[in-house]
Amino acid sequence: MAQGPKSNIPPHDDELERAALGSLLMDSEAVSVVIQQHLRPDDFYSRANIRVFEAVLSLDAKGLRPDIQTVVQELKHTGKLDEAGGASYVSGLTTVIPSSANIEYYSQMVKSYSLKRALLKVASQIGVDAYDESKDSREALEEVQQSIFELSDDRHVVSSRKIGEVLGKTFDIIDNVRKSKNWITGISTGYEKLDQMTAGFQRDEFIIIGARPSVGKTALALNMAADMSFHKKTPAAFFSLEMSGIALVQRLLSSEAMVQAQNLRSGYFSSSDYKKIIDVAGYINDAPFHIVDMPNMKLLDLRSQARKLRSQQQVEIIFIDYLGLIGHENTSLPRYEQISEISRSLKSLARELHIPVVVLCQLNRDAQGEVPTLANLRDSGSIEQDADLVLFLHRDQAKKKKNDKEEENQTPVDVIPTDLIIAKQRNGPTGVVKLELKSKVSRFVAVTREQ
């Protein structure tokens, strides 16, 4: 029977465990049911029941029908019959229930008690870690969060479906998109050509925006995040490891109000510009846009804050500026190994939170003046492997030199042609989107055919 908190015996129900095993010995078809329920040997509490279930799974894997005789022989073969309570215990399992009709219920309950024991184990570990002075508190918190996520993820029921079932749902999606005339299945980036090629930023995807310094990575990411949050009311979070929250908001006000950033910082702007800034402040004040500005942020802190924003603020997309500034707890590792682990961790975070995670990344010096390639991703080749979508910003050097010369003559060019290169996309085409950067207000705009 199930035990209460006063007994100091972990939650379990031996009768239910024996009923589940008895069902398996009476009906070999029941094995597929418990496997679909994701039932595993360590979900049983009794050592004897664990050994019996292991024998059942072993026989099924060999293509043999598990019953009293075959299970006993399997246990003899592995030398675990005594641990399983002997032949008499195995044969007595079928007398517990009249039929195997309720096997699904029995397996669900065994799994439920197993989850409770696992939660108690996590709670116990929390106590141990809290008293362990050698363990960093943030590291302990990350381990707890990861343990709970793994428990939740392990409870997903495994099942198969005929292609006809999936086909029907697929056509429902196709028909809905066709009728709504909205071909964007993810989150719109605010750039129509990019959306046409990607169908928007998709859930679960790890997205990289790469460029050399001062080309406009942050500006592009802020433009995208602003369009999503300010104009489409999509909850978004922006992790800034380089700029302060105030500096980010100044950029946002400048690009949204189309007021020169330099004038906004210095205070030298007209009354009409000031009215534009006030108007923008009015509609962005209550926007679902969340800023996390923390220099030297560790990976554990970032993951913890991301989970919090997802659960409490329901953010639908996260931007991180930028990858090279994320700290790793194990500073003794070579930097390329740290970056590899950070990249894999952010990839898994996107899947865990079921949202796009967009990460800005600097390119190595080899990309200076050249059209960037995946090989230019800095510090680690794992970024190229982990990323679902890789975007590069690139400027034509001939045009850049002309702009630089005009700046020397004190006639600064406000519009800078920039290519947004789709260098990798797992589920779509690659190509180039033509943009122009209005440098004085840090705003990228799409180039129309007329332009």
Legacy VTK file of the C-alpha trace (Angstrom):
# vtk DataFile Version 3.0
C-alpha trace
ASCII
DATASET POLYDATA
POINTS 451 float
0.000 0.000 0.000
1.018 3.639 -0.439
2.950 5.037 2.477
2.413 8.414 4.147
5.047 10.977 5.060
5.226 9.747 8.665
6.345 6.234 7.748
9.668 7.302 6.175
8.964 4.679 3.488
8.941 6.093 -0.059
5.548 6.165 -1.837
4.679 2.900 -3.558
1.916 0.324 -3.856
3.111 -3.262 -3.964
-0.330 -4.612 -4.926
-0.471 -2.345 -7.981
3.035 -3.385 -8.997
2.133 -7.070 -8.740
-1.117 -6.433 -10.624
0.846 -4.821 -13.469
3.292 -7.732 -13.617
0.470 -10.279 -13.396
-1.215 -8.612 -16.381
1.990 -8.912 -18.370
2.302 -12.625 -17.601
-1.322 -13.239 -18.561
-1.322 -11.226 -21.793
1.791 -10.714 -23.922
0.033 -7.903 -25.827
0.103 -5.898 -22.608
3.877 -5.463 -22.945
3.431 -2.943 -25.766
0.997 -0.989 -23.567
3.455 -0.539 -20.689
6.273 0.360 -23.089
4.061 3.077 -24.571
3.496 4.312 -21.025
7.285 4.634 -20.796
7.386 2.227 -17.860
10.923 1.250 -16.867
12.322 -1.299 -14.364
13.323 1.389 -11.852
9.720 2.622 -11.779
9.003 -0.423 -9.573
9.829 -0.111 -5.878
10.218 -3.763 -4.917
13.531 -5.350 -5.960
11.679 -8.581 -6.780
9.265 -6.712 -9.043
12.157 -4.917 -10.750
13.818 -8.241 -11.584
10.590 -9.751 -12.925
9.933 -6.737 -15.138
13.507 -6.827 -16.448
12.977 -10.464 -17.430
9.710 -9.563 -19.197
11.432 -6.831 -21.228
14.355 -9.120 -22.043
12.046 -11.833 -23.370
10.068 -9.303 -25.411
13.283 -7.969 -26.939
14.154 -11.509 -27.999
10.755 -11.947 -29.618
9.577 -14.457 -26.989
6.237 -14.447 -25.192
6.601 -13.646 -21.487
4.628 -16.007 -19.214
5.298 -17.724 -15.892
7.508 -20.455 -17.346
9.566 -18.275 -19.698
10.095 -15.579 -17.059
11.288 -18.132 -14.506
13.688 -19.631 -17.057
14.992 -16.171 -17.995
15.598 -15.341 -14.329
17.433 -18.637 -13.852
19.543 -17.883 -16.921
20.572 -14.461 -15.570
21.052 -15.778 -12.036
18.437 -13.436 -10.574
15.643 -15.855 -9.687
16.317 -15.570 -5.954
16.283 -11.767 -6.147
12.890 -12.059 -7.877
11.460 -14.003 -4.926
11.794 -17.446 -6.500
9.523 -19.392 -8.833
6.677 -19.367 -6.298
6.597 -15.545 -6.211
6.523 -15.316 -10.006
3.726 -17.883 -10.348
1.698 -16.101 -7.653
1.601 -12.849 -9.629
-1.170 -14.083 -11.917
-3.467 -14.784 -8.966
-3.557 -11.126 -7.937
-6.021 -10.073 -10.665
-8.747 -11.806 -12.702
-7.646 -10.372 -16.092
-5.232 -7.992 -17.801
-7.957 -5.567 -18.853
-6.731 -2.778 -16.544
-3.034 -2.981 -17.434
-2.969 0.655 -18.623
-4.312 1.856 -15.274
-1.874 -0.320 -13.322
1.140 0.927 -15.292
0.044 4.562 -14.963
-0.198 4.209 -11.196
3.190 2.488 -10.944
4.628 5.371 -12.956
2.879 7.909 -10.731
4.384 6.487 -7.540
7.768 6.378 -9.237
7.486 10.087 -10.040
6.669 10.888 -6.415
9.750 8.989 -5.254
11.858 10.813 -7.832
10.534 14.161 -6.568
11.435 13.186 -3.009
14.934 12.284 -4.205
15.306 15.696 -5.856
14.024 17.390 -2.698
16.528 15.435 -0.617
19.349 16.423 -2.969
18.332 20.068 -2.621
18.888 19.752 1.122
22.291 18.143 0.636
23.395 20.788 -1.876
22.169 23.613 0.346
24.543 22.476 3.104
27.434 21.793 0.723
29.650 24.855 1.059
31.852 23.724 -1.828
28.971 23.943 -4.339
27.929 27.249 -5.870
24.268 28.069 -5.189
23.571 28.919 -8.837
25.057 25.623 -9.969
22.851 23.792 -7.453
19.765 25.652 -8.698
20.544 24.774 -12.332
20.902 21.090 -11.418
17.545 21.136 -9.639
15.798 22.801 -12.575
17.368 20.352 -14.995
16.389 17.376 -12.818
12.761 18.492 -12.678
12.704 19.092 -16.443
14.100 15.609 -17.054
11.394 14.128 -14.842
8.728 15.973 -16.815
10.282 15.108 -20.167
10.540 11.414 -19.236
6.769 11.292 -18.681
5.925 11.910 -22.317
3.933 8.957 -23.614
5.532 7.259 -26.601
3.098 6.243 -29.305
2.979 5.582 -33.012
0.461 6.859 -35.525
-0.417 5.776 -39.021
0.661 8.232 -41.666
-3.000 8.872 -42.449
-3.535 10.415 -38.990
-0.542 12.714 -39.379
-1.514 13.509 -42.956
-4.942 14.682 -41.840
-3.498 17.085 -39.277
-0.913 18.266 -41.791
-3.641 19.165 -44.268
-5.533 20.993 -41.523
-2.480 23.216 -41.058
-2.080 23.677 -44.824
-5.746 24.584 -45.231
-5.653 27.026 -42.302
-2.606 28.762 -43.755
-4.207 28.863 -47.215
-7.493 30.278 -45.931
-5.864 32.822 -43.647
-3.452 33.868 -46.419
-0.767 33.950 -43.698
2.197 31.864 -44.779
4.191 32.736 -41.657
4.091 29.664 -39.418
6.598 31.009 -36.893
7.213 34.503 -35.484
7.467 37.232 -38.111
10.848 38.968 -38.190
9.454 42.195 -39.599
11.320 41.658 -42.894
9.017 40.272 -45.570
11.683 38.702 -47.811
13.283 36.965 -44.810
9.863 35.731 -43.675
9.168 34.402 -47.172
12.322 32.312 -47.036
11.993 31.124 -43.418
8.234 31.368 -42.712
9.332 33.315 -39.622
11.485 32.222 -36.700
10.268 28.747 -35.738
9.701 27.245 -32.298
12.436 24.996 -30.879
15.012 26.541 -33.205
18.497 27.743 -32.267
19.171 30.758 -34.500
22.491 32.520 -35.043
22.963 36.091 -36.313
26.665 36.551 -37.086
28.775 39.479 -38.243
32.048 41.262 -37.679
32.029 44.034 -35.015
30.107 47.243 -35.799
28.252 45.817 -38.783
24.858 45.909 -37.029
24.113 42.627 -35.220
22.583 44.343 -32.197
20.671 46.835 -34.338
19.119 44.080 -36.447
18.187 41.993 -33.398
16.624 45.018 -31.678
14.710 45.919 -34.845
13.303 42.385 -35.003
12.487 42.237 -31.294
10.834 45.673 -31.415
8.628 44.725 -34.355
7.587 41.516 -32.614
6.908 43.059 -29.211
5.894 46.676 -29.888
3.816 46.176 -33.026
2.690 42.535 -32.941
2.476 42.257 -29.123
4.531 39.057 -29.054
6.222 38.691 -25.631
9.989 38.870 -26.190
13.095 38.940 -24.013
16.417 40.581 -24.851
19.498 39.438 -22.934
22.188 42.121 -23.197
25.612 41.113 -21.947
27.351 44.092 -23.545
25.061 47.123 -23.320
23.117 48.481 -20.364
19.332 48.510 -20.320
19.354 52.305 -20.646
21.580 52.147 -23.729
19.248 49.570 -25.288
16.166 51.687 -24.646
17.903 54.732 -26.120
18.565 52.709 -29.278
14.977 51.540 -29.380
13.638 55.085 -28.967
15.985 56.312 -31.689
15.039 53.627 -34.224
11.316 53.741 -33.468
11.044 57.561 -33.444
13.601 57.941 -36.285
15.511 60.461 -34.173
19.296 60.457 -34.456
20.835 58.461 -31.604
23.619 61.003 -31.120
21.087 63.824 -30.697
19.060 61.742 -28.285
22.122 61.028 -26.119
23.332 64.631 -26.153
19.900 66.206 -25.682
20.242 68.388 -28.776
17.025 67.741 -30.661
14.024 69.747 -31.759
10.649 69.970 -30.086
9.163 67.939 -32.957
11.738 65.182 -32.327
10.928 65.299 -28.636
7.234 64.803 -29.455
8.151 61.767 -31.571
10.115 60.306 -28.642
7.212 60.900 -26.259
4.781 59.251 -28.692
7.029 56.198 -29.027
7.496 55.974 -25.262
3.720 55.941 -24.920
3.183 52.802 -26.981
6.278 50.883 -25.927
5.813 51.516 -22.210
3.423 48.601 -21.735
4.844 46.380 -24.489
5.665 42.761 -23.526
9.388 43.441 -23.964
11.721 42.227 -21.215
15.337 43.359 -20.845
17.972 41.374 -18.965
21.208 43.342 -18.769
23.928 41.574 -16.819
27.605 41.749 -17.777
29.617 38.548 -17.310
26.444 36.464 -17.152
27.062 32.784 -16.553
25.322 30.104 -18.591
23.503 28.791 -15.522
22.139 32.258 -14.719
21.010 32.715 -18.300
19.173 29.389 -18.450
17.510 30.017 -15.082
16.339 33.497 -16.089
15.089 32.203 -19.454
12.974 29.534 -17.743
11.569 32.144 -15.376
10.636 34.498 -18.217
9.018 31.660 -20.148
6.942 30.422 -17.201
6.045 33.757 -15.593
5.932 36.161 -18.551
5.110 33.665 -21.320
7.865 35.031 -23.578
7.652 33.588 -27.085
11.190 34.374 -28.247
14.563 35.159 -26.647
17.423 37.214 -28.088
20.939 36.962 -26.595
23.617 39.591 -27.319
26.073 37.930 -27.611
27.463 34.355 -27.490
31.100 35.252 -26.828
30.215 37.071 -23.601
28.384 34.160 -21.966
30.492 32.811 -19.121
31.010 29.127 -18.389
31.223 27.796 -14.836
34.237 25.642 -15.642
36.806 28.280 -16.580
39.566 25.651 -16.720
38.179 24.319 -20.002
39.645 25.647 -23.246
37.464 28.418 -24.637
36.415 26.405 -27.694
35.123 23.635 -25.390
33.266 26.202 -23.288
31.643 27.652 -26.420
30.717 24.155 -27.611
28.954 23.393 -24.328
27.241 26.795 -24.306
26.054 26.263 -27.898
24.634 22.811 -27.123
23.008 24.130 -23.963
21.259 26.974 -25.789
20.098 24.540 -28.468
18.542 22.317 -25.786
17.072 25.411 -24.083
15.169 26.300 -27.261
13.643 22.810 -27.343
12.984 22.756 -23.610
11.120 26.091 -23.660
9.562 25.393 -27.086
10.513 28.851 -28.422
13.091 30.304 -30.834
16.372 31.297 -29.174
18.226 33.885 -31.288
21.904 34.324 -30.420
24.235 36.976 -31.797
27.754 35.841 -32.631
30.948 37.537 -33.739
32.795 36.167 -36.745
36.523 35.529 -36.761
39.015 37.845 -38.461
39.097 35.695 -41.594
35.679 37.118 -42.457
37.011 40.681 -42.545
36.204 42.097 -45.966
35.029 38.732 -47.321
31.587 37.228 -47.752
31.184 35.243 -44.501
30.731 31.487 -44.464
29.854 28.980 -41.761
33.572 28.390 -41.221
33.850 31.971 -39.931
31.746 31.296 -36.814
34.063 32.152 -33.993
35.623 29.802 -31.380
33.785 26.564 -32.146
32.596 24.423 -35.044
29.752 23.139 -32.872
27.840 26.399 -33.423
27.544 25.558 -37.114
26.370 22.048 -36.220
23.907 23.053 -33.498
22.255 25.994 -35.254
19.004 25.451 -37.159
19.236 28.814 -38.919
22.374 30.912 -39.500
22.145 34.521 -40.716
25.143 36.697 -41.592
25.318 40.475 -42.039
27.774 41.600 -44.729
28.713 44.899 -46.345
30.339 45.335 -49.717
33.833 46.652 -49.049
33.932 48.913 -52.136
30.799 50.688 -50.957
32.113 50.809 -47.404
35.334 52.538 -48.529
33.269 55.109 -50.397
31.187 55.731 -47.281
34.320 56.040 -45.138
35.788 58.584 -47.545
32.619 60.661 -47.473
32.672 60.550 -43.678
36.230 61.917 -43.763
34.905 64.792 -45.902
32.297 65.388 -43.164
29.404 64.261 -45.345
28.407 61.107 -43.465
26.268 58.648 -45.390
23.114 57.721 -43.488
22.139 54.699 -45.601
24.505 51.716 -45.744
23.642 48.801 -48.103
23.911 45.510 -46.209
23.337 41.903 -47.212
21.528 39.584 -44.814
22.787 36.164 -45.869
20.864 32.998 -45.007
23.892 30.701 -44.832
22.148 27.693 -43.305
18.541 26.650 -42.856
17.626 23.087 -41.931
14.135 23.273 -43.352
14.320 25.885 -46.076
16.382 27.628 -48.736
19.509 29.712 -48.396
19.947 33.067 -50.092
20.396 36.805 -49.615
17.998 39.482 -48.341
18.915 43.036 -49.333
18.748 45.554 -46.476
19.800 49.130 -45.849
21.041 50.368 -42.487
19.981 53.884 -41.558
23.060 54.300 -39.420
22.050 57.493 -37.606
19.007 55.774 -36.100
20.318 52.158 -36.084
17.428 50.908 -38.186
17.533 48.269 -40.911
14.943 48.567 -43.669
14.221 46.202 -46.511
15.268 47.197 -50.028
12.299 47.310 -52.385
12.529 46.481 -56.075
12.046 50.164 -56.921
15.064 51.054 -54.769
LINES 1 452
451 0 1 2 3 4 5 6 7 8 9 10 11 12 13 14 15 16 17 18 19 20 21 22 23 24 25 26 27 28 29 30 31 32 33 34 35 36 37 38 39 40 41 42 43 44 45 46 47 48 49 50 51 52 53 54 55 56 57 58 59 60 61 62 63 64 65 66 67 68 69 70 71 72 73 74 75 76 77 78 79 80 81 82 83 84 85 86 87 88 89 90 91 92 93 94 95 96 97 98 99 100 101 102 103 104 105 106 107 108 109 110 111 112 113 114 115 116 117 118 119 120 121 122 123 124 125 126 127 128 129 130 131 132 133 134 135 136 137 138 139 140 141 142 143 144 145 146 147 148 149 150 151 152 153 154 155 156 157 158 159 160 161 162 163 164 165 166 167 168 169 170 171 172 173 174 175 176 177 178 179 180 181 182 183 184 185 186 187 188 189 190 191 192 193 194 195 196 197 198 199 200 201 202 203 204 205 206 207 208 209 210 211 212 213 214 215 216 217 218 219 220 221 222 223 224 225 226 227 228 229 230 231 232 233 234 235 236 237 238 239 240 241 242 243 244 245 246 247 248 249 250 251 252 253 254 255 256 257 258 259 260 261 262 263 264 265 266 267 268 269 270 271 272 273 274 275 276 277 278 279 280 281 282 283 284 285 286 287 288 289 290 291 292 293 294 295 296 297 298 299 300 301 302 303 304 305 306 307 308 309 310 311 312 313 314 315 316 317 318 319 320 321 322 323 324 325 326 327 328 329 330 331 332 333 334 335 336 337 338 339 340 341 342 343 344 345 346 347 348 349 350 351 352 353 354 355 356 357 358 359 360 361 362 363 364 365 366 367 368 369 370 371 372 373 374 375 376 377 378 379 380 381 382 383 384 385 386 387 388 389 390 391 392 393 394 395 396 397 398 399 400 401 402 403 404 405 406 407 408 409 410 411 412 413 414 415 416 417 418 419 420 421 422 423 424 425 426 427 428 429 430 431 432 433 434 435 436 437 438 439 440 441 442 443 444 445 446 447 448 449 450
